[in-house]
Amino acid sequence: MAAAHDPLPDLLIAIPVVILACKAGAQFVRRLGQPPVVGEITVGILLGPSLLGWLWPDAQNWLFPTSVMPFIGALGNLGLLAFMFLVGLELDLGALRGHSKTAIMVSQASIALPLALGTLLALGMYGSFAPAGVDKLPFVLFIAVSMSITAFPVLARILTDRGLYRTKIGALAMACAAVDDVTAWCLLAAVVAVTKSSSPMDALTTALYAVAFTLFMYYAVRPLLARWIRRAHSESLVLVVLFSGLCLSALATDKIGVHALFGAFLFGVATPRGSRVVEVTGARLRAFTVPVLLPLFFVITGLKTDISLLAGDPVQWLWTAAILVVAVLGKWGGSTSAARASGQKWSDAMSIGALMNCRGLTELVVLNIGLGLGVIGQNLFTMLVLMALITTAVTSPALSLIRRRAGEPETVDQTDAPDHGEQRDLDGKAALQSV
């Protein structure tokens, strides 16, 4: 009997190629004033069937043979779980202080309008783009939620790079994004529950389990972790416990039926802040996850994205344009209108709208969930990935244009050094540099 093929040599080629290519793409777009995630998403797409597989299919098959794909996928998803933990850990609801009314108004408007417009769009697309056997309700709900996503880490990165993080507009944008992030993930969990459930009662049961687990994490796990961390002195032990905790939390929500990523995010939210050992542990986890594991997720996404599927069909390009218009009108328009109604001047309201329209990696996570559940097909997945890339890429130029026309500096030179607590928080947001 022939020996089984050892995938390790192939994996040892594919992983460094992906990591180095994504790093090069990130560095290139940063020189153009773009967040690094734009370059990494683009590289992931270029390594897939949209370019490499189209121009040189033998090279793509050599670089990504079938034997290594499960391992690349597993490592990429593990990196994604760690990243979602970090997003939860960095989520600072304390930013709401002094901005709670405006933040809640803007964040809810920036979700409600995209949900409404996305529902209308999905109803029109259902007959042409819903995979066979997919009911209308989960398809419509998923498209609606995918229109309402904001990339909290990318927004933080843009504000930090421009020195706007500690300004009024920066604090308000972060507060809006924080509320938006929590709401969007709760909506996505509900959509996953509906999609996986065979009846309304099953969906309700899943939702109740998810609520119970959330309460358990906040009122039981959080205080226990806080007491243990106060006595913990070994950074390595804290790293092991937190990584194990995020994995087990992810497993719990996966078994509940809402998705493993939701559990990792919840564990990050439940992890106590303000401790040096937690900050060091988060930095260590981030230092490996963001530059090494996340690029594997980008390339897996790129391999599922095939622009050639749209190339010969002008109708699909028109639908892609419609998706983009709905995404921008819903998110940017809803955020700007609500910010203006809450008393912000036009330039600040438009700036908040531009930042809230940024989707980045968070949108890719949502889209991969939808594709994995079978709610959307590869054609629609490709359209939505292009929407995510474009809306992320226009954020920085749009913000520059708005501030320039308002006679305000595009960047702020913060000569006054922040105190240590503020600097640690700033460094934590900036360290999500890949996204």
Buried (B, 14 or more C-beta within 10 A) or exposed (E): EEEEEEBEEBBEBBBEBBBEBBBEBBEBBBEEBBBBBBBBBBBBBBBBBBBBBBEEEEEBEEBBBEBBBEBBBEBBBBBBBBBBBBBBBBBBBEBBEEBEEBBBBBBBBBBBBBBBBBBEBBBEBBEEBBBEEBEEEBBBBBBBBBBBBBBBBBBBBBBBBBBBBBBEBBBBBBBBBBBBBBBBBBBBBBBBBBBBBEEEEBBEBBBEBBEEBBEBBEEEBBEEBBEEBEEBEEBEEBBEBBBEBBBEBBBBBBEBBBBBBBBBBBBBBBBBBEBEBBBEBBBBBBEEBBBBBBBBBBBBBBBBBBBEBBEEEEEBBEBBEBBBEBBBBBBBBBBBBBBBEBEBEEBBBBBBBBBBBBBBBBBBBBBBBBBEBEBBBBBBBBBBBBBBBBBBBBBBEBBBBBBEEEEEEBEBEEEEEBEEEEEBBBEBBBBBBBB
